[in-house]
Amino acid sequence: MKKVHSILFIAVMIFISSCGPSGAVVRVRPEAPVYIRHAAPGPGYVWADGDWVWQRNRYVYRQGYYIKATPYHSNYIPGHWDKRRRGWIWIPGRWR
């Protein structure tokens, strides 16, 4: 019974920690570094522009990469900065 309670507690804590915000509002929108995009590794790959990831109380830039497209993924919408009342927030890229 103790083992079941421990597993349930861990599952609840993981769920609660995943409900938090994925980013934060910043006053100054950071600029992306300049880098070279290489050729696609093969047919059917889509380029995902670099994006910003919230880590350790700041946005960290993650360089762009190729994604293998699938039949149910028709268009990739790149991430972008969105102006909010108190500053800027990063909206991650997604498939549409």
C-alpha positions as CSV (number, residue, x, y, z in Angstrom):
1,M,0.0,0.0,0.0
2,K,2.9,2.4,0.8
3,K,4.3,1.7,-2.7
4,V,1.0,2.7,-4.4
5,H,0.8,5.9,-2.4
6,S,4.4,6.8,-3.3
7,I,3.8,6.1,-7.0
8,L,0.6,8.2,-6.8
9,F,2.4,11.0,-5.1
10,I,5.1,11.1,-7.7
11,A,2.6,11.1,-10.5
12,V,0.7,14.0,-9.0
13,M,3.9,16.0,-8.5
14,I,4.9,15.4,-12.1
15,F,1.5,16.5,-13.3
16,I,1.5,19.7,-11.1
17,S,5.0,20.6,-12.3
18,S,4.0,20.3,-15.9
19,C,1.0,22.7,-15.4
20,G,3.2,25.8,-14.9
21,P,4.0,28.4,-17.5
22,S,6.4,27.4,-20.3
23,G,8.0,30.8,-20.5
24,A,7.9,34.3,-19.1
25,V,7.3,37.9,-20.2
26,V,10.5,39.8,-20.8
27,R,10.8,43.6,-21.3
28,V,13.3,43.5,-24.1
29,R,13.0,40.9,-26.9
30,P,16.3,39.1,-27.4
31,E,17.9,39.0,-30.8
32,A,18.6,35.6,-32.4
33,P,22.2,34.9,-33.2
34,V,23.3,34.5,-36.9
35,Y,24.2,31.1,-38.1
36,I,24.4,29.1,-41.3
37,R,21.5,26.7,-42.3
38,H,22.9,23.6,-43.9
39,A,21.2,21.5,-46.6
40,A,18.3,19.2,-45.7
41,P,19.4,15.7,-44.7
42,G,17.0,14.3,-47.3
43,P,13.7,14.7,-49.0
44,G,10.7,15.3,-46.8
45,Y,12.5,17.3,-44.1
46,V,11.2,20.7,-43.0
47,W,13.3,23.4,-41.4
48,A,12.3,24.6,-38.0
49,D,13.7,28.0,-37.3
50,G,15.7,28.4,-34.0
51,D,13.6,29.1,-31.0
52,W,13.8,30.3,-27.4
53,V,13.5,28.0,-24.5
54,W,12.9,29.2,-20.9
55,Q,15.7,27.9,-18.7
56,R,17.0,29.0,-15.3
57,N,14.9,32.3,-15.3
58,R,16.0,33.4,-18.8
59,Y,15.4,32.6,-22.5
60,V,18.1,30.6,-24.1
61,Y,18.4,30.3,-27.9
62,R,18.1,26.8,-29.4
63,Q,19.5,26.7,-33.0
64,G,17.2,25.7,-35.8
65,Y,16.9,22.1,-37.0
66,Y,15.3,19.8,-39.6
67,I,12.2,17.9,-38.8
68,K,11.0,14.9,-40.8
69,A,7.5,15.8,-42.1
70,T,4.7,13.3,-41.8
71,P,1.4,13.0,-43.8
72,Y,-0.7,14.5,-41.0
73,H,1.7,17.5,-40.5
74,S,1.0,19.8,-43.4
75,N,2.6,23.2,-42.4
76,Y,5.1,24.1,-39.8
77,I,4.4,27.5,-38.2
78,P,7.6,29.0,-36.9
79,G,7.9,30.3,-33.3
80,H,7.7,34.1,-32.8
81,W,7.7,36.8,-30.2
82,D,4.3,38.2,-29.2
83,K,3.9,41.6,-27.7
84,R,2.0,41.6,-24.4
85,R,1.0,44.4,-22.0
86,R,4.2,44.1,-19.9
87,G,6.7,43.0,-22.6
88,W,7.3,40.1,-24.9
89,I,6.6,36.4,-24.7
90,W,7.9,33.6,-26.9
91,I,5.3,31.5,-28.8
92,P,6.9,28.1,-29.8
93,G,6.7,26.8,-33.3
94,R,4.0,24.2,-34.1
95,W,2.5,22.0,-36.8
96,R,-0.8,23.0,-38.4
